[in-house]
Amino acid sequence: MSEGERFAEVGRGIALCYDETGDAGARPLLLVAGLGQQLHSWPQGFARALAERGFRVVRFDNRDVGRSTHLDFRPPSVLAMLAGRIPAVQYHLGDLARDTAGLLAALEVPAAHVVGASMGGMIAQTLAAHHPDRVLTLTSIMSTTGARGTGRPAASTWRRLLAKPPTTRQAAMDAAANMFRHIGSHAFPFDEEAVRAIAGEAWDRDPTTVGVIRQLAAIVASGDRTAELRSITAPTLVVHGDRDRMVHPSGATATARAIPGARLVTIPGMGHDLPEGAWPRLVELITEHATTAAAS
């Protein structure tokens, strides 16, 4: 079992930081992190629970966050994004999906079970659409299609999203606690200590914030991906909470409708996080999905 961080060259000058949990010969399962989130946003305990179910679990930092390659171009402002003024140098979700495919190639993994949360769900969806041979099964968690008016944050969430970014480690921890207390799973205990620990580690690994804006611009630049999702052939599971204030549950409904044969599962009381109380259900769903697809 290996839990040490490593680096993989995935092409086009991008290196991704990743780690692995589980037996090297087990079923490969890739966890794709969300907007501004680093590999440890998938808690190690969650990764271990999946490894115990027979998976080789790979977590990684997407480009522009954590210890993966950071680009150096100036991102568009939020107002420019809203106006559709996206610079030509801006990457999009397709580029992030190519990074992910490149990581699998570097690990000599022909195809994997791919699980993405939030923006990670968008990347996983795009990977399944653009690189179908790389995806054994797709699990899209608390994500959406990019369709206008679908899966949008609540007004109360927007106010928090538009706050000034933190400039100290303590401020980052405070901001994370405030945000996840708001968007988190109200039917499950809120573990503020764990949220603060993840935010503190994220600051230690990468205190910059400009890359997050470039990632956000990638989502905006990719627009409505509904037509693209109709080409997905991988067996697909869509999971969402009914208390999600970051990505409205309509995003899950739209995703499941767009992907042929997709199954939608709603977890009562779950918001836009991975509370430990929901791990058993999530691990069960992911394992059942992978196992059923392999048997069919």
NUSE-474321 format. One record per residue (C-alpha): residue number from 1; x, y, z. Coordinates in steps of 0.05 Angstrom, whole numbers, m for minus. Each point is the difference from the previous one (the first is absolute). Last residue first. Example, Ala and Ser with C-alpha at 12.3 -4.5 7.8 and 13.67 -1.06 7.14 Angstrom:
<pts>
<pt><seq>2</seq><xx>273</xx><yy>m21</yy><zz>143</zz></pt>
<pt><seq>1</seq><xx>m27</xx><yy>m69</yy><zz>13</zz></pt>
</pts>
This chain:
<pts>
<pt><seq>296</seq><xx>m455</xx><yy>m144</yy><zz>m346</zz></pt>
<pt><seq>295</seq><xx>43</xx><yy>m24</yy><zz>58</zz></pt>
<pt><seq>294</seq><xx>50</xx><yy>57</yy><zz>m4</zz></pt>
<pt><seq>293</seq><xx>m57</xx><yy>51</yy><zz>m1</zz></pt>
<pt><seq>292</seq><xx>m31</xx><yy>m31</yy><zz>62</zz></pt>
<pt><seq>291</seq><xx>66</xx><yy>1</yy><zz>38</zz></pt>
<pt><seq>290</seq><xx>16</xx><yy>72</yy><zz>m17</zz></pt>
<pt><seq>289</seq><xx>m69</xx><yy>25</yy><zz>19</zz></pt>
<pt><seq>288</seq><xx>m4</xx><yy>m42</yy><zz>63</zz></pt>
<pt><seq>287</seq><xx>68</xx><yy>26</yy><zz>22</zz></pt>
<pt><seq>286</seq><xx>m18</xx><yy>73</yy><zz>m13</zz></pt>
<pt><seq>285</seq><xx>m68</xx><yy>m6</yy><zz>34</zz></pt>
<pt><seq>284</seq><xx>28</xx><yy>m36</yy><zz>61</zz></pt>
<pt><seq>283</seq><xx>57</xx><yy>49</yy><zz>7</zz></pt>
<pt><seq>282</seq><xx>m50</xx><yy>58</yy><zz>m3</zz></pt>
<pt><seq>281</seq><xx>m47</xx><yy>m32</yy><zz>51</zz></pt>
<pt><seq>280</seq><xx>56</xx><yy>m16</yy><zz>48</zz></pt>
<pt><seq>279</seq><xx>31</xx><yy>69</yy><zz>m9</zz></pt>
<pt><seq>278</seq><xx>m63</xx><yy>40</yy><zz>16</zz></pt>
<pt><seq>277</seq><xx>14</xx><yy>6</yy><zz>75</zz></pt>
<pt><seq>276</seq><xx>71</xx><yy>22</yy><zz>m16</zz></pt>
<pt><seq>275</seq><xx>m28</xx><yy>62</yy><zz>m34</zz></pt>
<pt><seq>274</seq><xx>23</xx><yy>8</yy><zz>m73</zz></pt>
<pt><seq>273</seq><xx>m22</xx><yy>70</yy><zz>m19</zz></pt>
<pt><seq>272</seq><xx>m52</xx><yy>38</yy><zz>m40</zz></pt>
<pt><seq>271</seq><xx>m62</xx><yy>m19</yy><zz>38</zz></pt>
<pt><seq>270</seq><xx>m27</xx><yy>m67</yy><zz>23</zz></pt>
<pt><seq>269</seq><xx>m66</xx><yy>m2</yy><zz>38</zz></pt>
<pt><seq>268</seq><xx>m32</xx><yy>m54</yy><zz>m42</zz></pt>
<pt><seq>267</seq><xx>48</xx><yy>m34</yy><zz>m49</zz></pt>
<pt><seq>266</seq><xx>m29</xx><yy>2</yy><zz>m70</zz></pt>
<pt><seq>265</seq><xx>19</xx><yy>m55</yy><zz>m49</zz></pt>
<pt><seq>264</seq><xx>m5</xx><yy>11</yy><zz>m75</zz></pt>
<pt><seq>263</seq><xx>15</xx><yy>m57</yy><zz>m49</zz></pt>
<pt><seq>262</seq><xx>28</xx><yy>16</yy><zz>m69</zz></pt>
<pt><seq>261</seq><xx>m25</xx><yy>m40</yy><zz>m59</zz></pt>
<pt><seq>260</seq><xx>19</xx><yy>52</yy><zz>m52</zz></pt>
<pt><seq>259</seq><xx>32</xx><yy>62</yy><zz>32</zz></pt>
<pt><seq>258</seq><xx>m41</xx><yy>63</yy><zz>m9</zz></pt>
<pt><seq>257</seq><xx>m57</xx><yy>m17</yy><zz>46</zz></pt>
<pt><seq>256</seq><xx>47</xx><yy>m20</yy><zz>57</zz></pt>
<pt><seq>255</seq><xx>39</xx><yy>64</yy><zz>m8</zz></pt>
<pt><seq>254</seq><xx>m63</xx><yy>44</yy><zz>m1</zz></pt>
<pt><seq>253</seq><xx>m27</xx><yy>m33</yy><zz>63</zz></pt>
<pt><seq>252</seq><xx>67</xx><yy>8</yy><zz>34</zz></pt>
<pt><seq>251</seq><xx>4</xx><yy>73</yy><zz>m17</zz></pt>
<pt><seq>250</seq><xx>m72</xx><yy>10</yy><zz>24</zz></pt>
<pt><seq>249</seq><xx>27</xx><yy>m20</yy><zz>68</zz></pt>
<pt><seq>248</seq><xx>28</xx><yy>71</yy><zz>7</zz></pt>
<pt><seq>247</seq><xx>76</xx><yy>3</yy><zz>0</zz></pt>
<pt><seq>246</seq><xx>25</xx><yy>42</yy><zz>59</zz></pt>
<pt><seq>245</seq><xx>m60</xx><yy>m2</yy><zz>46</zz></pt>
<pt><seq>244</seq><xx>m6</xx><yy>m76</yy><zz>m2</zz></pt>
<pt><seq>243</seq><xx>m55</xx><yy>m24</yy><zz>48</zz></pt>
<pt><seq>242</seq><xx>m30</xx><yy>m56</yy><zz>m44</zz></pt>
<pt><seq>241</seq><xx>68</xx><yy>m33</yy><zz>m7</zz></pt>
<pt><seq>240</seq><xx>25</xx><yy>m25</yy><zz>m67</zz></pt>
<pt><seq>239</seq><xx>25</xx><yy>m64</yy><zz>m32</zz></pt>
<pt><seq>238</seq><xx>1</xx><yy>m15</yy><zz>m75</zz></pt>
<pt><seq>237</seq><xx>22</xx><yy>m71</yy><zz>m20</zz></pt>
<pt><seq>236</seq><xx>22</xx><yy>m13</yy><zz>m71</zz></pt>
<pt><seq>235</seq><xx>17</xx><yy>m62</yy><zz>m40</zz></pt>
<pt><seq>234</seq><xx>49</xx><yy>27</yy><zz>m52</zz></pt>
<pt><seq>233</seq><xx>m31</xx><yy>17</yy><zz>m68</zz></pt>
<pt><seq>232</seq><xx>3</xx><yy>75</yy><zz>3</zz></pt>
<pt><seq>231</seq><xx>m23</xx><yy>33</yy><zz>m65</zz></pt>
<pt><seq>230</seq><xx>m60</xx><yy>35</yy><zz>32</zz></pt>
<pt><seq>229</seq><xx>49</xx><yy>36</yy><zz>46</zz></pt>
<pt><seq>228</seq><xx>26</xx><yy>42</yy><zz>m59</zz></pt>
<pt><seq>227</seq><xx>m70</xx><yy>26</yy><zz>m15</zz></pt>
<pt><seq>226</seq><xx>m9</xx><yy>21</yy><zz>72</zz></pt>
<pt><seq>225</seq><xx>68</xx><yy>35</yy><zz>6</zz></pt>
<pt><seq>224</seq><xx>m26</xx><yy>71</yy><zz>8</zz></pt>
<pt><seq>223</seq><xx>59</xx><yy>47</yy><zz>6</zz></pt>
<pt><seq>222</seq><xx>72</xx><yy>m24</yy><zz>0</zz></pt>
<pt><seq>221</seq><xx>28</xx><yy>70</yy><zz>8</zz></pt>
<pt><seq>220</seq><xx>m39</xx><yy>9</yy><zz>65</zz></pt>
<pt><seq>219</seq><xx>29</xx><yy>m64</yy><zz>29</zz></pt>
<pt><seq>218</seq><xx>70</xx><yy>18</yy><zz>m22</zz></pt>
<pt><seq>217</seq><xx>m9</xx><yy>70</yy><zz>28</zz></pt>
<pt><seq>216</seq><xx>m13</xx><yy>m31</yy><zz>68</zz></pt>
<pt><seq>215</seq><xx>66</xx><yy>m39</yy><zz>m7</zz></pt>
<pt><seq>214</seq><xx>36</xx><yy>65</yy><zz>m18</zz></pt>
<pt><seq>213</seq><xx>m31</xx><yy>33</yy><zz>62</zz></pt>
<pt><seq>212</seq><xx>24</xx><yy>m59</yy><zz>43</zz></pt>
<pt><seq>211</seq><xx>70</xx><yy>10</yy><zz>m28</zz></pt>
<pt><seq>210</seq><xx>0</xx><yy>72</yy><zz>28</zz></pt>
<pt><seq>209</seq><xx>m8</xx><yy>m26</yy><zz>71</zz></pt>
<pt><seq>208</seq><xx>70</xx><yy>m14</yy><zz>26</zz></pt>
<pt><seq>207</seq><xx>14</xx><yy>m31</yy><zz>68</zz></pt>
<pt><seq>206</seq><xx>20</xx><yy>m68</yy><zz>m29</zz></pt>
<pt><seq>205</seq><xx>21</xx><yy>m60</yy><zz>41</zz></pt>
<pt><seq>204</seq><xx>m2</xx><yy>35</yy><zz>68</zz></pt>
<pt><seq>203</seq><xx>m65</xx><yy>35</yy><zz>m18</zz></pt>
<pt><seq>202</seq><xx>m32</xx><yy>m66</yy><zz>m21</zz></pt>
<pt><seq>201</seq><xx>24</xx><yy>m31</yy><zz>65</zz></pt>
<pt><seq>200</seq><xx>m34</xx><yy>55</yy><zz>39</zz></pt>
<pt><seq>199</seq><xx>m64</xx><yy>m7</yy><zz>m40</zz></pt>
<pt><seq>198</seq><xx>m2</xx><yy>m75</yy><zz>11</zz></pt>
<pt><seq>197</seq><xx>12</xx><yy>10</yy><zz>75</zz></pt>
<pt><seq>196</seq><xx>m53</xx><yy>53</yy><zz>5</zz></pt>
<pt><seq>195</seq><xx>m52</xx><yy>m45</yy><zz>m33</zz></pt>
<pt><seq>194</seq><xx>21</xx><yy>m58</yy><zz>46</zz></pt>
<pt><seq>193</seq><xx>m7</xx><yy>43</yy><zz>63</zz></pt>
<pt><seq>192</seq><xx>m67</xx><yy>27</yy><zz>m24</zz></pt>
<pt><seq>191</seq><xx>m30</xx><yy>m69</yy><zz>m5</zz></pt>
<pt><seq>190</seq><xx>m73</xx><yy>16</yy><zz>m14</zz></pt>
<pt><seq>189</seq><xx>m43</xx><yy>m59</yy><zz>20</zz></pt>
<pt><seq>188</seq><xx>m45</xx><yy>m24</yy><zz>m56</zz></pt>
<pt><seq>187</seq><xx>m70</xx><yy>23</yy><zz>m21</zz></pt>
<pt><seq>186</seq><xx>27</xx><yy>70</yy><zz>m14</zz></pt>
<pt><seq>185</seq><xx>49</xx><yy>m24</yy><zz>m52</zz></pt>
<pt><seq>184</seq><xx>44</xx><yy>59</yy><zz>m16</zz></pt>
<pt><seq>183</seq><xx>m13</xx><yy>63</yy><zz>m39</zz></pt>
<pt><seq>182</seq><xx>m4</xx><yy>48</yy><zz>59</zz></pt>
<pt><seq>181</seq><xx>45</xx><yy>m33</yy><zz>52</zz></pt>
<pt><seq>180</seq><xx>45</xx><yy>m15</yy><zz>m59</zz></pt>
<pt><seq>179</seq><xx>8</xx><yy>73</yy><zz>m17</zz></pt>
<pt><seq>178</seq><xx>12</xx><yy>26</yy><zz>71</zz></pt>
<pt><seq>177</seq><xx>49</xx><yy>m56</yy><zz>17</zz></pt>
<pt><seq>176</seq><xx>37</xx><yy>11</yy><zz>m65</zz></pt>
<pt><seq>175</seq><xx>4</xx><yy>75</yy><zz>12</zz></pt>
<pt><seq>174</seq><xx>27</xx><yy>m10</yy><zz>71</zz></pt>
<pt><seq>173</seq><xx>53</xx><yy>m49</yy><zz>m25</zz></pt>
<pt><seq>172</seq><xx>21</xx><yy>47</yy><zz>m55</zz></pt>
<pt><seq>171</seq><xx>2</xx><yy>58</yy><zz>49</zz></pt>
<pt><seq>170</seq><xx>46</xx><yy>m40</yy><zz>46</zz></pt>
<pt><seq>169</seq><xx>47</xx><yy>m17</yy><zz>m57</zz></pt>
<pt><seq>168</seq><xx>4</xx><yy>73</yy><zz>m21</zz></pt>
<pt><seq>167</seq><xx>m22</xx><yy>42</yy><zz>m60</zz></pt>
<pt><seq>166</seq><xx>m71</xx><yy>m26</yy><zz>m8</zz></pt>
<pt><seq>165</seq><xx>m37</xx><yy>13</yy><zz>m66</zz></pt>
<pt><seq>164</seq><xx>m47</xx><yy>60</yy><zz>m1</zz></pt>
<pt><seq>163</seq><xx>m73</xx><yy>m21</yy><zz>3</zz></pt>
<pt><seq>162</seq><xx>m36</xx><yy>m14</yy><zz>m66</zz></pt>
<pt><seq>161</seq><xx>m12</xx><yy>m74</yy><zz>17</zz></pt>
<pt><seq>160</seq><xx>m31</xx><yy>18</yy><zz>67</zz></pt>
<pt><seq>159</seq><xx>m52</xx><yy>46</yy><zz>m31</zz></pt>
<pt><seq>158</seq><xx>m12</xx><yy>m52</yy><zz>m55</zz></pt>
<pt><seq>157</seq><xx>m18</xx><yy>m52</yy><zz>53</zz></pt>
<pt><seq>156</seq><xx>m58</xx><yy>40</yy><zz>27</zz></pt>
<pt><seq>155</seq><xx>m27</xx><yy>8</yy><zz>m71</zz></pt>
<pt><seq>154</seq><xx>0</xx><yy>m76</yy><zz>m7</zz></pt>
<pt><seq>153</seq><xx>51</xx><yy>m28</yy><zz>m49</zz></pt>
<pt><seq>152</seq><xx>m23</xx><yy>m21</yy><zz>m69</zz></pt>
<pt><seq>151</seq><xx>m13</xx><yy>m72</yy><zz>m22</zz></pt>
<pt><seq>150</seq><xx>m39</xx><yy>21</yy><zz>m62</zz></pt>
<pt><seq>149</seq><xx>m15</xx><yy>71</yy><zz>m22</zz></pt>
<pt><seq>148</seq><xx>44</xx><yy>m5</yy><zz>m61</zz></pt>
<pt><seq>147</seq><xx>24</xx><yy>m70</yy><zz>m14</zz></pt>
<pt><seq>146</seq><xx>70</xx><yy>m14</yy><zz>27</zz></pt>
<pt><seq>145</seq><xx>m16</xx><yy>m73</yy><zz>9</zz></pt>
<pt><seq>144</seq><xx>0</xx><yy>m9</yy><zz>76</zz></pt>
<pt><seq>143</seq><xx>37</xx><yy>m28</yy><zz>60</zz></pt>
<pt><seq>142</seq><xx>m14</xx><yy>m26</yy><zz>70</zz></pt>
<pt><seq>141</seq><xx>32</xx><yy>m68</yy><zz>m15</zz></pt>
<pt><seq>140</seq><xx>12</xx><yy>m28</yy><zz>m70</zz></pt>
<pt><seq>139</seq><xx>18</xx><yy>m74</yy><zz>1</zz></pt>
<pt><seq>138</seq><xx>26</xx><yy>m25</yy><zz>m67</zz></pt>
<pt><seq>137</seq><xx>18</xx><yy>m73</yy><zz>m15</zz></pt>
<pt><seq>136</seq><xx>55</xx><yy>m33</yy><zz>m39</zz></pt>
<pt><seq>135</seq><xx>27</xx><yy>66</yy><zz>m26</zz></pt>
<pt><seq>134</seq><xx>64</xx><yy>6</yy><zz>m41</zz></pt>
<pt><seq>133</seq><xx>m29</xx><yy>m28</yy><zz>m65</zz></pt>
<pt><seq>132</seq><xx>m52</xx><yy>55</yy><zz>1</zz></pt>
<pt><seq>131</seq><xx>52</xx><yy>56</yy><zz>m6</zz></pt>
<pt><seq>130</seq><xx>m40</xx><yy>62</yy><zz>m22</zz></pt>
<pt><seq>129</seq><xx>m68</xx><yy>m15</yy><zz>31</zz></pt>
<pt><seq>128</seq><xx>24</xx><yy>m40</yy><zz>60</zz></pt>
<pt><seq>127</seq><xx>55</xx><yy>51</yy><zz>14</zz></pt>
<pt><seq>126</seq><xx>m52</xx><yy>56</yy><zz>m7</zz></pt>
<pt><seq>125</seq><xx>m45</xx><yy>m33</yy><zz>52</zz></pt>
<pt><seq>124</seq><xx>60</xx><yy>m10</yy><zz>47</zz></pt>
<pt><seq>123</seq><xx>20</xx><yy>73</yy><zz>m9</zz></pt>
<pt><seq>122</seq><xx>m71</xx><yy>22</yy><zz>15</zz></pt>
<pt><seq>121</seq><xx>m3</xx><yy>m46</yy><zz>61</zz></pt>
<pt><seq>120</seq><xx>66</xx><yy>30</yy><zz>23</zz></pt>
<pt><seq>119</seq><xx>m33</xx><yy>68</yy><zz>m5</zz></pt>
<pt><seq>118</seq><xx>m48</xx><yy>m27</yy><zz>53</zz></pt>
<pt><seq>117</seq><xx>26</xx><yy>m69</yy><zz>19</zz></pt>
<pt><seq>116</seq><xx>30</xx><yy>m50</yy><zz>m48</zz></pt>
<pt><seq>115</seq><xx>4</xx><yy>m76</yy><zz>2</zz></pt>
<pt><seq>114</seq><xx>34</xx><yy>m38</yy><zz>m57</zz></pt>
<pt><seq>113</seq><xx>5</xx><yy>m76</yy><zz>m2</zz></pt>
<pt><seq>112</seq><xx>64</xx><yy>m9</yy><zz>m39</zz></pt>
<pt><seq>111</seq><xx>27</xx><yy>m15</yy><zz>m69</zz></pt>
<pt><seq>110</seq><xx>67</xx><yy>m18</yy><zz>m32</zz></pt>
<pt><seq>109</seq><xx>39</xx><yy>13</yy><zz>65</zz></pt>
<pt><seq>108</seq><xx>74</xx><yy>7</yy><zz>m16</zz></pt>
<pt><seq>107</seq><xx>7</xx><yy>53</yy><zz>55</zz></pt>
<pt><seq>106</seq><xx>24</xx><yy>50</yy><zz>m52</zz></pt>
<pt><seq>105</seq><xx>m59</xx><yy>m19</yy><zz>m45</zz></pt>
<pt><seq>104</seq><xx>m49</xx><yy>10</yy><zz>57</zz></pt>
<pt><seq>103</seq><xx>31</xx><yy>68</yy><zz>14</zz></pt>
<pt><seq>102</seq><xx>m5</xx><yy>19</yy><zz>m73</zz></pt>
<pt><seq>101</seq><xx>m74</xx><yy>m16</yy><zz>0</zz></pt>
<pt><seq>100</seq><xx>m7</xx><yy>47</yy><zz>59</zz></pt>
<pt><seq>99</seq><xx>39</xx><yy>55</yy><zz>m35</zz></pt>
<pt><seq>98</seq><xx>m43</xx><yy>m10</yy><zz>m62</zz></pt>
<pt><seq>97</seq><xx>m62</xx><yy>9</yy><zz>45</zz></pt>
<pt><seq>96</seq><xx>29</xx><yy>65</yy><zz>26</zz></pt>
<pt><seq>95</seq><xx>11</xx><yy>22</yy><zz>m72</zz></pt>
<pt><seq>94</seq><xx>m72</xx><yy>m17</yy><zz>m18</zz></pt>
<pt><seq>93</seq><xx>m24</xx><yy>38</yy><zz>61</zz></pt>
<pt><seq>92</seq><xx>28</xx><yy>64</yy><zz>m30</zz></pt>
<pt><seq>91</seq><xx>67</xx><yy>36</yy><zz>m7</zz></pt>
<pt><seq>90</seq><xx>6</xx><yy>75</yy><zz>m7</zz></pt>
<pt><seq>89</seq><xx>52</xx><yy>25</yy><zz>m49</zz></pt>
<pt><seq>88</seq><xx>m53</xx><yy>27</yy><zz>m47</zz></pt>
<pt><seq>87</seq><xx>m26</xx><yy>47</yy><zz>54</zz></pt>
<pt><seq>86</seq><xx>m72</xx><yy>m8</yy><zz>23</zz></pt>
<pt><seq>85</seq><xx>m46</xx><yy>60</yy><zz>m9</zz></pt>
<pt><seq>84</seq><xx>m67</xx><yy>m33</yy><zz>10</zz></pt>
<pt><seq>83</seq><xx>m30</xx><yy>59</yy><zz>36</zz></pt>
<pt><seq>82</seq><xx>m7</xx><yy>m40</yy><zz>65</zz></pt>
<pt><seq>81</seq><xx>73</xx><yy>m22</yy><zz>m8</zz></pt>
<pt><seq>80</seq><xx>22</xx><yy>73</yy><zz>m10</zz></pt>
<pt><seq>79</seq><xx>m38</xx><yy>20</yy><zz>63</zz></pt>
<pt><seq>78</seq><xx>33</xx><yy>m57</yy><zz>39</zz></pt>
<pt><seq>77</seq><xx>68</xx><yy>25</yy><zz>m23</zz></pt>
<pt><seq>76</seq><xx>39</xx><yy>m39</yy><zz>m52</zz></pt>
<pt><seq>75</seq><xx>61</xx><yy>m39</yy><zz>22</zz></pt>
<pt><seq>74</seq><xx>70</xx><yy>29</yy><zz>m8</zz></pt>
<pt><seq>73</seq><xx>46</xx><yy>m52</yy><zz>m30</zz></pt>
<pt><seq>72</seq><xx>50</xx><yy>m37</yy><zz>44</zz></pt>
<pt><seq>71</seq><xx>m22</xx><yy>m73</yy><zz>1</zz></pt>
<pt><seq>70</seq><xx>8</xx><yy>m42</yy><zz>63</zz></pt>
<pt><seq>69</seq><xx>26</xx><yy>m71</yy><zz>m6</zz></pt>
<pt><seq>68</seq><xx>m24</xx><yy>m47</yy><zz>55</zz></pt>
<pt><seq>67</seq><xx>19</xx><yy>10</yy><zz>73</zz></pt>
<pt><seq>66</seq><xx>m67</xx><yy>27</yy><zz>22</zz></pt>
<pt><seq>65</seq><xx>m41</xx><yy>36</yy><zz>m52</zz></pt>
<pt><seq>64</seq><xx>10</xx><yy>25</yy><zz>m71</zz></pt>
<pt><seq>63</seq><xx>m3</xx><yy>m69</yy><zz>m33</zz></pt>
<pt><seq>62</seq><xx>m44</xx><yy>m50</yy><zz>35</zz></pt>
<pt><seq>61</seq><xx>30</xx><yy>m29</yy><zz>64</zz></pt>
<pt><seq>60</seq><xx>m6</xx><yy>m75</yy><zz>5</zz></pt>
<pt><seq>59</seq><xx>m32</xx><yy>m60</yy><zz>35</zz></pt>
<pt><seq>58</seq><xx>9</xx><yy>m71</yy><zz>m24</zz></pt>
<pt><seq>57</seq><xx>m35</xx><yy>m59</yy><zz>33</zz></pt>
<pt><seq>56</seq><xx>19</xx><yy>m71</yy><zz>m17</zz></pt>
<pt><seq>55</seq><xx>m67</xx><yy>m32</yy><zz>17</zz></pt>
<pt><seq>54</seq><xx>m21</xx><yy>m64</yy><zz>35</zz></pt>
<pt><seq>53</seq><xx>m53</xx><yy>22</yy><zz>50</zz></pt>
<pt><seq>52</seq><xx>54</xx><yy>15</yy><zz>52</zz></pt>
<pt><seq>51</seq><xx>30</xx><yy>49</yy><zz>m50</zz></pt>
<pt><seq>50</seq><xx>m67</xx><yy>37</yy><zz>m1</zz></pt>
<pt><seq>49</seq><xx>1</xx><yy>7</yy><zz>76</zz></pt>
<pt><seq>48</seq><xx>72</xx><yy>22</yy><zz>m4</zz></pt>
<pt><seq>47</seq><xx>m17</xx><yy>56</yy><zz>m49</zz></pt>
<pt><seq>46</seq><xx>m56</xx><yy>23</yy><zz>46</zz></pt>
<pt><seq>45</seq><xx>47</xx><yy>0</yy><zz>60</zz></pt>
<pt><seq>44</seq><xx>51</xx><yy>39</yy><zz>m41</zz></pt>
<pt><seq>43</seq><xx>m52</xx><yy>55</yy><zz>m10</zz></pt>
<pt><seq>42</seq><xx>m13</xx><yy>20</yy><zz>m73</zz></pt>
<pt><seq>41</seq><xx>16</xx><yy>73</yy><zz>10</zz></pt>
<pt><seq>40</seq><xx>70</xx><yy>m30</yy><zz>8</zz></pt>
<pt><seq>39</seq><xx>11</xx><yy>4</yy><zz>m76</zz></pt>
<pt><seq>38</seq><xx>m9</xx><yy>75</yy><zz>m1</zz></pt>
<pt><seq>37</seq><xx>m63</xx><yy>41</yy><zz>m9</zz></pt>
<pt><seq>36</seq><xx>m2</xx><yy>65</yy><zz>m38</zz></pt>
<pt><seq>35</seq><xx>m61</xx><yy>m23</yy><zz>m39</zz></pt>
<pt><seq>34</seq><xx>m12</xx><yy>m75</yy><zz>11</zz></pt>
<pt><seq>33</seq><xx>44</xx><yy>m61</yy><zz>7</zz></pt>
<pt><seq>32</seq><xx>2</xx><yy>m61</yy><zz>m45</zz></pt>
<pt><seq>31</seq><xx>5</xx><yy>m68</yy><zz>36</zz></pt>
<pt><seq>30</seq><xx>28</xx><yy>m55</yy><zz>m46</zz></pt>
<pt><seq>29</seq><xx>m16</xx><yy>m73</yy><zz>13</zz></pt>
<pt><seq>28</seq><xx>45</xx><yy>m56</yy><zz>m26</zz></pt>
<pt><seq>27</seq><xx>m24</xx><yy>m70</yy><zz>18</zz></pt>
<pt><seq>26</seq><xx>54</xx><yy>m33</yy><zz>43</zz></pt>
<pt><seq>25</seq><xx>70</xx><yy>m20</yy><zz>m23</zz></pt>
<pt><seq>24</seq><xx>36</xx><yy>59</yy><zz>32</zz></pt>
<pt><seq>23</seq><xx>m35</xx><yy>m15</yy><zz>67</zz></pt>
<pt><seq>22</seq><xx>m31</xx><yy>59</yy><zz>34</zz></pt>
<pt><seq>21</seq><xx>11</xx><yy>75</yy><zz>7</zz></pt>
<pt><seq>20</seq><xx>36</xx><yy>42</yy><zz>m52</zz></pt>
<pt><seq>19</seq><xx>26</xx><yy>71</yy><zz>m3</zz></pt>
<pt><seq>18</seq><xx>1</xx><yy>54</yy><zz>m53</zz></pt>
<pt><seq>17</seq><xx>35</xx><yy>64</yy><zz>m22</zz></pt>
<pt><seq>16</seq><xx>m12</xx><yy>16</yy><zz>m73</zz></pt>
<pt><seq>15</seq><xx>53</xx><yy>25</yy><zz>m48</zz></pt>
<pt><seq>14</seq><xx>m21</xx><yy>42</yy><zz>m60</zz></pt>
<pt><seq>13</seq><xx>48</xx><yy>20</yy><zz>m56</zz></pt>
<pt><seq>12</seq><xx>m47</xx><yy>m21</yy><zz>m56</zz></pt>
<pt><seq>11</seq><xx>m1</xx><yy>m72</yy><zz>25</zz></pt>
<pt><seq>10</seq><xx>m19</xx><yy>m38</yy><zz>63</zz></pt>
<pt><seq>9</seq><xx>67</xx><yy>0</yy><zz>37</zz></pt>
<pt><seq>8</seq><xx>m15</xx><yy>m35</yy><zz>66</zz></pt>
<pt><seq>7</seq><xx>20</xx><yy>21</yy><zz>70</zz></pt>
<pt><seq>6</seq><xx>m1</xx><yy>m37</yy><zz>65</zz></pt>
<pt><seq>5</seq><xx>m31</xx><yy>8</yy><zz>69</zz></pt>
<pt><seq>4</seq><xx>8</xx><yy>m58</yy><zz>48</zz></pt>
<pt><seq>3</seq><xx>m61</xx><yy>m43</yy><zz>18</zz></pt>
<pt><seq>2</seq><xx>25</xx><yy>m67</yy><zz>m26</zz></pt>
<pt><seq>1</seq><xx>m28</xx><yy>m68</yy><zz>20</zz></pt>
</pts>
